[in-house]
Amino acid sequence: IKVKEILNKAKTDTANFIEQLLSDYDWGSKESYASLLPEIADIMSISTSTLKKQPPLVQLRLEMAYAHFWFSDKRTIYDVLSSILKNYL
């Protein structure tokens, strides 16, 4: 099931966006990464506004981790994002 989930994700437009973000030498623009906050909030079961209240460094770490682990299953992504939040809360 996890492999099928990952393969289906790879066929989406978001997959192309994530690949572009990761291939940018300067990690893309902050605005590009900020567009991932709603998806991160959804996985974490918290509101986007809660994420936006976090310090910019925390937001960026969450966004970059999400982009790096995007091709993983949701549980792995959740675990990685949770560990980042726990380190800053």
Secondary structure as UniProt FT lines:
FT   HELIX           2..10
FT   HELIX           13..23
FT   TURN            25..26
FT   HELIX           30..34
FT   TURN            35..36
FT   HELIX           37..44
FT   HELIX           48..52
FT   HELIX           56..69
FT   TURN            70..71
FT   HELIX           74..88
//
